[in-house]
Amino acid sequence: MSQVLGNLESHKRQYQMAETAREAAFAAVQVIEEDFGRSGSGQMPKPGFQRLVAEVCAGSVEILCYIETSLQKDAA
């Protein structure tokens, strides 16, 4: 959590990206904040990511903008 509170650059970049999407005429722009400060290790629940996946699968997402992503391979 200290990283989220102390390092605001990523947070600012996300909101700048959202503003750029609005300027490009995407009206319903959302920034998923509920996962800020949560590890991507798979050990913590990420409700924002789960909501995003559900909306993408439902076909209700026009565009998806992100700064970076990583994929974790199954250990099986």
PyMOL CGO cylinders between C-alpha atoms (Angstrom):
from pymol import cmd
from pymol.cgo import CYLINDER

trace = [
    CYLINDER, 0.00, 0.00, 0.00, 2.89, 2.37, 0.66, 0.3, 1, 1, 1, 1, 1, 1,
    CYLINDER, 2.89, 2.37, 0.66, 3.87, 2.10, -3.01, 0.3, 1, 1, 1, 1, 1, 1,
    CYLINDER, 3.87, 2.10, -3.01, 0.38, 3.22, -4.06, 0.3, 1, 1, 1, 1, 1, 1,
    CYLINDER, 0.38, 3.22, -4.06, 0.46, 6.16, -1.65, 0.3, 1, 1, 1, 1, 1, 1,
    CYLINDER, 0.46, 6.16, -1.65, 4.03, 7.19, -2.41, 0.3, 1, 1, 1, 1, 1, 1,
    CYLINDER, 4.03, 7.19, -2.41, 4.37, 6.51, -6.12, 0.3, 1, 1, 1, 1, 1, 1,
    CYLINDER, 4.37, 6.51, -6.12, 1.58, 8.36, -7.84, 0.3, 1, 1, 1, 1, 1, 1,
    CYLINDER, 1.58, 8.36, -7.84, 2.98, 8.32, -11.39, 0.3, 1, 1, 1, 1, 1, 1,
    CYLINDER, 2.98, 8.32, -11.39, 1.11, 5.18, -12.46, 0.3, 1, 1, 1, 1, 1, 1,
    CYLINDER, 1.11, 5.18, -12.46, -2.13, 6.55, -11.02, 0.3, 1, 1, 1, 1, 1, 1,
    CYLINDER, -2.13, 6.55, -11.02, -1.67, 9.84, -12.90, 0.3, 1, 1, 1, 1, 1, 1,
    CYLINDER, -1.67, 9.84, -12.90, -0.87, 7.99, -16.13, 0.3, 1, 1, 1, 1, 1, 1,
    CYLINDER, -0.87, 7.99, -16.13, -4.06, 5.95, -15.86, 0.3, 1, 1, 1, 1, 1, 1,
    CYLINDER, -4.06, 5.95, -15.86, -6.18, 9.07, -15.49, 0.3, 1, 1, 1, 1, 1, 1,
    CYLINDER, -6.18, 9.07, -15.49, -4.35, 10.78, -18.35, 0.3, 1, 1, 1, 1, 1, 1,
    CYLINDER, -4.35, 10.78, -18.35, -5.07, 7.73, -20.51, 0.3, 1, 1, 1, 1, 1, 1,
    CYLINDER, -5.07, 7.73, -20.51, -8.76, 7.91, -19.53, 0.3, 1, 1, 1, 1, 1, 1,
    CYLINDER, -8.76, 7.91, -19.53, -8.86, 11.57, -20.51, 0.3, 1, 1, 1, 1, 1, 1,
    CYLINDER, -8.86, 11.57, -20.51, -7.25, 10.75, -23.87, 0.3, 1, 1, 1, 1, 1, 1,
    CYLINDER, -7.25, 10.75, -23.87, -9.96, 8.12, -24.47, 0.3, 1, 1, 1, 1, 1, 1,
    CYLINDER, -9.96, 8.12, -24.47, -12.67, 10.69, -23.67, 0.3, 1, 1, 1, 1, 1, 1,
    CYLINDER, -12.67, 10.69, -23.67, -11.06, 13.15, -26.09, 0.3, 1, 1, 1, 1, 1, 1,
    CYLINDER, -11.06, 13.15, -26.09, -11.22, 10.40, -28.73, 0.3, 1, 1, 1, 1, 1, 1,
    CYLINDER, -11.22, 10.40, -28.73, -15.02, 10.30, -28.25, 0.3, 1, 1, 1, 1, 1, 1,
    CYLINDER, -15.02, 10.30, -28.25, -15.26, 7.24, -25.99, 0.3, 1, 1, 1, 1, 1, 1,
    CYLINDER, -15.26, 7.24, -25.99, -18.00, 8.43, -23.63, 0.3, 1, 1, 1, 1, 1, 1,
    CYLINDER, -18.00, 8.43, -23.63, -18.24, 5.74, -20.94, 0.3, 1, 1, 1, 1, 1, 1,
    CYLINDER, -18.24, 5.74, -20.94, -14.63, 5.65, -19.76, 0.3, 1, 1, 1, 1, 1, 1,
    CYLINDER, -14.63, 5.65, -19.76, -13.87, 3.89, -16.47, 0.3, 1, 1, 1, 1, 1, 1,
    CYLINDER, -13.87, 3.89, -16.47, -10.69, 3.59, -14.45, 0.3, 1, 1, 1, 1, 1, 1,
    CYLINDER, -10.69, 3.59, -14.45, -10.69, 0.47, -12.31, 0.3, 1, 1, 1, 1, 1, 1,
    CYLINDER, -10.69, 0.47, -12.31, -9.35, 1.62, -8.96, 0.3, 1, 1, 1, 1, 1, 1,
    CYLINDER, -9.35, 1.62, -8.96, -10.37, -1.10, -6.55, 0.3, 1, 1, 1, 1, 1, 1,
    CYLINDER, -10.37, -1.10, -6.55, -7.27, -3.16, -7.37, 0.3, 1, 1, 1, 1, 1, 1,
    CYLINDER, -7.27, -3.16, -7.37, -4.75, -0.36, -6.70, 0.3, 1, 1, 1, 1, 1, 1,
    CYLINDER, -4.75, -0.36, -6.70, -2.19, -1.64, -4.23, 0.3, 1, 1, 1, 1, 1, 1,
    CYLINDER, -2.19, -1.64, -4.23, -3.06, -5.30, -4.75, 0.3, 1, 1, 1, 1, 1, 1,
    CYLINDER, -3.06, -5.30, -4.75, -0.40, -7.70, -5.89, 0.3, 1, 1, 1, 1, 1, 1,
    CYLINDER, -0.40, -7.70, -5.89, -0.73, -9.35, -9.27, 0.3, 1, 1, 1, 1, 1, 1,
    CYLINDER, -0.73, -9.35, -9.27, 0.79, -12.55, -7.87, 0.3, 1, 1, 1, 1, 1, 1,
    CYLINDER, 0.79, -12.55, -7.87, -2.55, -14.36, -7.86, 0.3, 1, 1, 1, 1, 1, 1,
    CYLINDER, -2.55, -14.36, -7.86, -2.53, -14.57, -4.06, 0.3, 1, 1, 1, 1, 1, 1,
    CYLINDER, -2.53, -14.57, -4.06, -4.92, -11.63, -3.57, 0.3, 1, 1, 1, 1, 1, 1,
    CYLINDER, -4.92, -11.63, -3.57, -8.44, -11.28, -4.91, 0.3, 1, 1, 1, 1, 1, 1,
    CYLINDER, -8.44, -11.28, -4.91, -8.74, -8.62, -7.60, 0.3, 1, 1, 1, 1, 1, 1,
    CYLINDER, -8.74, -8.62, -7.60, -12.41, -7.68, -7.87, 0.3, 1, 1, 1, 1, 1, 1,
    CYLINDER, -12.41, -7.68, -7.87, -11.76, -4.91, -10.38, 0.3, 1, 1, 1, 1, 1, 1,
    CYLINDER, -11.76, -4.91, -10.38, -10.00, -7.31, -12.73, 0.3, 1, 1, 1, 1, 1, 1,
    CYLINDER, -10.00, -7.31, -12.73, -12.80, -9.86, -12.33, 0.3, 1, 1, 1, 1, 1, 1,
    CYLINDER, -12.80, -9.86, -12.33, -15.37, -7.17, -13.20, 0.3, 1, 1, 1, 1, 1, 1,
    CYLINDER, -15.37, -7.17, -13.20, -13.31, -6.18, -16.24, 0.3, 1, 1, 1, 1, 1, 1,
    CYLINDER, -13.31, -6.18, -16.24, -13.11, -9.78, -17.49, 0.3, 1, 1, 1, 1, 1, 1,
    CYLINDER, -13.11, -9.78, -17.49, -16.88, -10.19, -17.04, 0.3, 1, 1, 1, 1, 1, 1,
    CYLINDER, -16.88, -10.19, -17.04, -17.59, -6.99, -19.00, 0.3, 1, 1, 1, 1, 1, 1,
    CYLINDER, -17.59, -6.99, -19.00, -15.20, -7.98, -21.79, 0.3, 1, 1, 1, 1, 1, 1,
    CYLINDER, -15.20, -7.98, -21.79, -16.78, -11.46, -22.02, 0.3, 1, 1, 1, 1, 1, 1,
    CYLINDER, -16.78, -11.46, -22.02, -20.25, -9.89, -22.10, 0.3, 1, 1, 1, 1, 1, 1,
    CYLINDER, -20.25, -9.89, -22.10, -19.19, -7.79, -25.09, 0.3, 1, 1, 1, 1, 1, 1,
    CYLINDER, -19.19, -7.79, -25.09, -19.82, -4.49, -23.34, 0.3, 1, 1, 1, 1, 1, 1,
    CYLINDER, -19.82, -4.49, -23.34, -16.27, -3.12, -23.74, 0.3, 1, 1, 1, 1, 1, 1,
    CYLINDER, -16.27, -3.12, -23.74, -15.50, -0.97, -26.77, 0.3, 1, 1, 1, 1, 1, 1,
    CYLINDER, -15.50, -0.97, -26.77, -11.83, -0.39, -26.08, 0.3, 1, 1, 1, 1, 1, 1,
    CYLINDER, -11.83, -0.39, -26.08, -9.39, -1.50, -23.41, 0.3, 1, 1, 1, 1, 1, 1,
    CYLINDER, -9.39, -1.50, -23.41, -6.45, 0.76, -22.54, 0.3, 1, 1, 1, 1, 1, 1,
    CYLINDER, -6.45, 0.76, -22.54, -3.74, -0.33, -20.17, 0.3, 1, 1, 1, 1, 1, 1,
    CYLINDER, -3.74, -0.33, -20.17, -0.22, 0.64, -19.23, 0.3, 1, 1, 1, 1, 1, 1,
    CYLINDER, -0.22, 0.64, -19.23, 1.22, -2.83, -18.78, 0.3, 1, 1, 1, 1, 1, 1,
    CYLINDER, 1.22, -2.83, -18.78, 0.16, -6.36, -18.12, 0.3, 1, 1, 1, 1, 1, 1,
    CYLINDER, 0.16, -6.36, -18.12, 1.74, -9.65, -17.23, 0.3, 1, 1, 1, 1, 1, 1,
    CYLINDER, 1.74, -9.65, -17.23, 0.50, -13.17, -17.51, 0.3, 1, 1, 1, 1, 1, 1,
    CYLINDER, 0.50, -13.17, -17.51, 1.14, -15.83, -14.95, 0.3, 1, 1, 1, 1, 1, 1,
    CYLINDER, 1.14, -15.83, -14.95, 1.41, -19.38, -16.28, 0.3, 1, 1, 1, 1, 1, 1,
    CYLINDER, 1.41, -19.38, -16.28, -0.38, -22.12, -14.40, 0.3, 1, 1, 1, 1, 1, 1,
    CYLINDER, -0.38, -22.12, -14.40, 1.86, -24.16, -12.16, 0.3, 1, 1, 1, 1, 1, 1,
    CYLINDER, 1.86, -24.16, -12.16, 0.08, -27.37, -13.21, 0.3, 1, 1, 1, 1, 1, 1,
]
cmd.load_cgo(trace, "trace")
